């Protein structure tokens, strides 16, 4: 993670210096050699921790399950070198108790150092959210070799579209819940400069949300590329909508198959997508584009946030590791009515959404099916899980069409 030296140059007071020196010439060597994180100045309080402890009696999120008065007392006076506090990290979980049957994470990171400064709370939250993955003893694998994918072409009578996305964060700059306007604009500058270097089928254009024309805006809406100002309380209570739409934007290649969202929920959201069922081609473009963007960013002296135990660092602990979501829109009108459908998905480590995303209904038996896991499995492993799982779902649908029975598959082992 970032050193205290790096934070000196990327703090709220000094991001202008960072821009002037171009970051790379001064800080690159220090970014790669980190011994420890030094916390910022202690938080000054007028009241004891016991008086400040939040009322979590009706809460159903991971943070509330693990934040005890003792843990709060130990961490509440700490701050990251950037000044981000525990109370800021947990505010979204305090303000949003959650649904009785849907357990959210309940906290976010304000910077890379949050994952170390508040590790006594974040590690058990991560372990619960990621199906037992223990960041204190385990290492996260990374694999972006798309040639390893087997049987990556789906039956297009059932699969309508395929998509792979992830997030990436720029080391040395605060994450969206805590970044200043200057830091957010620096993220935009760094990423847009890198994207301008993409060639061949990845060549494209950037559309700033503050500068785009009405015609460009309408085209992005028609293409379903435009993202809106966050309205979910989970995001607004975490500070994600501040200064909207300043320094937010969308980049896509000319073929509209490779996209990058800038300064939405994360510094960047990288997406590869196309109509039809060729998941292997979508993943190949995803890997190639992601590697090229990283290379171009590194040429300027920057790098992505990453650690051995947590993989790629993102705002929400739920997206740590790969940050990867590989999904398809697939027609399953018969299987979706079978009472075993949910159990089949669980055992295959898949999740379903409506075609409009989270909390939307499926239309005509068409679902958005994607991987359930993020951390502890490589990108190749997760995409292969989706490929194998969706092929199994399609086979079940075909069997039901023929009036034949289907079976619930055995559960996939975790962390082999």
N, C-alpha and C positions, 0 to 999 in steps of 0.2 A: 504494500500500500504506500501512499504518498508520504514522503518524509516531511519533517517540520520545516526544512529548508524550502521545499517545494511550496508548502502552504504559505510561507512568508511572501512568496512572489505571486500567489494566487488568492490572497486574502481580500476582504472587502476593500481595504485601503489601497491595495497594490496591484489590482488587475490591470490598471493602466500601464504600469511598469512592464507587466508580462507581455502586453501587446507590443510595447515599444521594442523590447529585446527579442521578440519573435519566439520566446519560450525556449526553443530548442537549444540555442547556443549557450544559454546559461544553465538551464535546469535539467537537460536530458540525462547527463551523467548521474545527477543526484536522484532522479526518478528511479533509476535502475538499481540503486544501492541503498536499501532501507534497513535499518537495524531495529527501530522501534518507533511507535507513535507516542508523542508527548502530548498529554491533554492540555487544553487551554486553561485559562484562569478559572478557579473555582467559582461556582454560582453563589452569589450572595443572597441569603434568605433572612427574612425577618421572623419566620416561624419555623418550628422544627419539622422534620420530614413527616412525622406522624400526623401533623395538622394539614399537610399538603397532599397526603396520599389520596388518589382519586377513588370515588365510589364506583366499584366495579361489580357490585352484587348482582346486577341484572345483565351483565355482559356475556356475550358468547363469541369471543375471538381469542386467538392464540396468545396475544399479549396479556389479556386479562387472566388467562389460565396460569401464567407463569410469573406475573408481577406480584410478588408478596411485599408486605410492609418492610421486611428485612432487605430485600433486593432494592426496593425503591430508596430506602435510607442510604444504602451503599452507593447508589448511582446518581441520585438526584442532584448532587452538587458537582458532578463532573460535567465537562464540556469538551468537545473536540477542539483541535487547534483553530478551527474556523468559528468556534463559539456556539456550536449546535448542542442543545441540551437534551436530556432524557424527556423532559416534559414536552418539548417540541416533537420528539420522535413518536411519542405515544398519543399525542393529542387526537389524531384521527380515530384511534381505537377507543378513546374516552368518549368522544362526541358521537360515535356510532356504535351502539351496543351490539349490533348484529342481529341476524335472524335466528330464531330458535333452532332451525334445521340447517343453516348455512354458516359455517365457521370461517370468518375472514382472518387475515393476519393481525390487523389491529395496530400496526406501527410501520414506520418508514425510516429510511436512512437519509440524513441530510448531506452526507459526504462519505467518502470512502472510509475515513477513520471511524465513523459511527459503529462499524461492525467490530472494531476492537475496543473502543472506549466503553461501549455498552454490551460487550460480549456476554456478560453474566445473564442478561435477559435475552439477547438476540440468539445465542446458541441454542437454548431450549426451544425457542419459538421456531427456529429453522429446523430443528430435529423433528418437531411435531408436524410442521407444514410439509416437510419433504420425506415423509414416510420412514422416519428413523435414521436419516442421514445425520451423522455426528461430525460436525466441522472440527471438533477437537482431536479426532483420531483418523479421519478419512480424507482422501484427496480426490478432487474432481477431475475426471478425464475430459480431454478435448480432442475431437477428431472431425476435421472438415474435408475428408477424402470421399467425395461423392461417388467415386467409382466402386466403392464397397457395397452400395445399395443393390439388393437383389429383388427382382420382380417388381420394379418400380412403375410399371404401366398398369393402370386400373382399367376395368371394363367401363367404357364411356357411356354405356347404356344406363349406368347407375351413377357414376361420378361426373359431376358437372364442372367442377373447378378444383384446382389444387393450389396450395399456398404454404410458404414457410416464412416465418418472421422471427426476429430476435431484437434485443436491444443492446446498445453499447454506450459506455460512459467515458468521457474524456478525463484522464487522470490529471489531478491538480486543480480541478474546478468543482465547485459544490454541485450537488445533485438538485433537481428541480424544487424540492420542498424548501431548500435553504439558499439557493443561488441568488446573488444580487442581479440587478439589471445588467451591470457590466459583465458579469460572469456569463449570463445567458447569451448576451450578444457575442461574447468571445467564443462560446460553443458554436453559435451559428457561423461565425467567421471561419473557424478552424475546419468545420465539416464542409461548408460550401466550397472553400478553397480546395479541399481534397477531392470532392466530387467533380470539380471542374477538370480534373486530370483523368477521368475515366474515358476509355476509348472503345472503338468498335461498337458492339451491340449494347454496351453499357453507357454510351454517350447520351447525355440528357440535359435537362434544364431545371433550374431552381425557381420556385414560386414562393415569394415571401407573402405571408398572410397580410402584412400591412401595406404591401406595394402592388399586389396583383390587380389586374383590371377586372371589371365585371365579367367580361367575356371569358377570361382565364378562370375566374372563380366558378362560373357556371359550367365550364368544361370539366373542372375537377369534381364538381358535384355530380355531373352526369357520369363520370368515370368511377364514382364512389371512392375517390381518393382523398377528398377533403376531410380533415378532422376538425371538430368543433371545440369551442371552449368547454372545458370540463364542467359538468353540472352535478355529477355524483358527489354526495357529501363525503364519501370516502376520499375523494381527490381534493375537493375544495378545502376540507378541514386540514389537509396535509400541506396546503399552500401551493398547490400545483397550478392554480388559475391566476396567480398574481401577474399584473401588468399585461394581461392578454390584450392583443395578440403579439406584443413586442417580441421580436427575434424568433418567432415561430414560422415554420414554412414546410413546404413539401417539394421534394426533388423526385423526378422520375425519368427513366430513360425514354428514348424516342418510341420504343415499342410498347411502353407502358407495362412492362413485365418486371421491372426492378425499381423499387421505391425506397425513399428514405424520408421519414418524418423527423423534423428537428424541433426539440424542446417541447414535446408533448408531455407524456408521463416520465420519459427518460430523455437524456441528452439526444439520443437517436433511436429510432425504431426502423430496422432494416427489413424489407419485405421483398420476396420473390413470389410471383404469382402468374397464373395463366388459366385460360379456359381448358377444360378437358381433364384427362386423368394421368398425364405424364409427370408423376411426382418426381421421378429420377431427374428429369430435365430441369424441373423447378428447383430442386435441391442443388444440382450442379451449378446453376446460375447463381443461386444464393451463396454457395461456398466461394465461387470465383469472385463475385462482386464484393463480398465481405472481406476476403483476403486483400483485394486490390485497394479498397478503401482504407484498410488498416495500414497497408504499405505506404500509401500517399500521406496519411496522417503522420506516420513515423518519420517520413522524409522531412517534415516540418518540425521535428523535435518533440512531438506529442506521442501519446500512447493510450490504449484503452485500460481501464481499471480491471485488474485481474489478480486473483490470489490462488495458491495451490489448493486450499481447502474449500473456497467458495466459488471458484471459477470466475466468470465475468460478473462484475459488481454492478447491480442496478438498484433503483430506488426502493422497490418493494422486495422484501425478502422472499416472496413467492416466486420471483423470477431469477433468483441466483442460479449460478451454474452455467447452463447453456443459454438461459433466457428464451429458449426455442419453443415455438408452437408450430407444429406441422399439422395442417388441417385440410380436409376436403369437404365439399358439399356433395352429399351422397343421398340418393333416393332409397329409402327403406320403409315403404308404406306398410308392408306386412310385418316385418320384424319389429318395427317400433310399437306395434300393438300387442306383441307377445309379452307376457308377464316376466319372461326371463331376460328381456332386453337389457335392463339396467345391470343385472348380474354379469351378463356377458361382457358388457363394457368395463365393469370393474375388474374382472379377471384379466382382460386384455390391456389394462392400464390406459384406457381411453376415456374421454369425457365427451358429452354431447351438449350442443347449444342449438338454439334456433338459427335459422338462416340469417337473421338480422343481428346476431351476436348474443352476448350475455343477456339473460332474462327476456329473450324474445321467443315467440312460439315457432314451432316448425310448420312450414307451409307445404301442404301436399305430401307429407311424409318425408320431406327433405331435411336433413340435419347437417350441422357443421360438426364433424367428428375430428378430434385432435388428441394429441398425447396428454396424459395427465401429469407426467413427471417433468422436472426441469434439472434438478441437481443430483449428482452422483452417477449420471449416465451421459455418454458422449452424444454429440449431434447425430452421428451416424446411427448409434443405437436407438435414439428416439425416433428418427425418421423411419428406420426399419420396423420399429414397433408399430408405427402407424400403417405402414405398407402391409405388414402381415395381418394386423388387426382388421383393417378395412377390407382386405381380401376375404377374411373369414366372415365378416358381416355380409358382404355381397353373396358369398356362397350360402349363407343362412337364408338370405332373401330368395335366392334361386330355389332352394329346397322347399321353402314355404310356398312358392309359386307352383311347384309340382305336387303339393300336398304331402310332402315328406316331413319327418320330424327333424328337429335340430338339437344339438347338444350344447351345454354350457362348458366352455373349455376350462382346463385347470388354470389356476392363477399363475401369472408370470412371477418368477422369483425376483426379488429385489437385491441389488448390489451383489452380483455374482462374484 
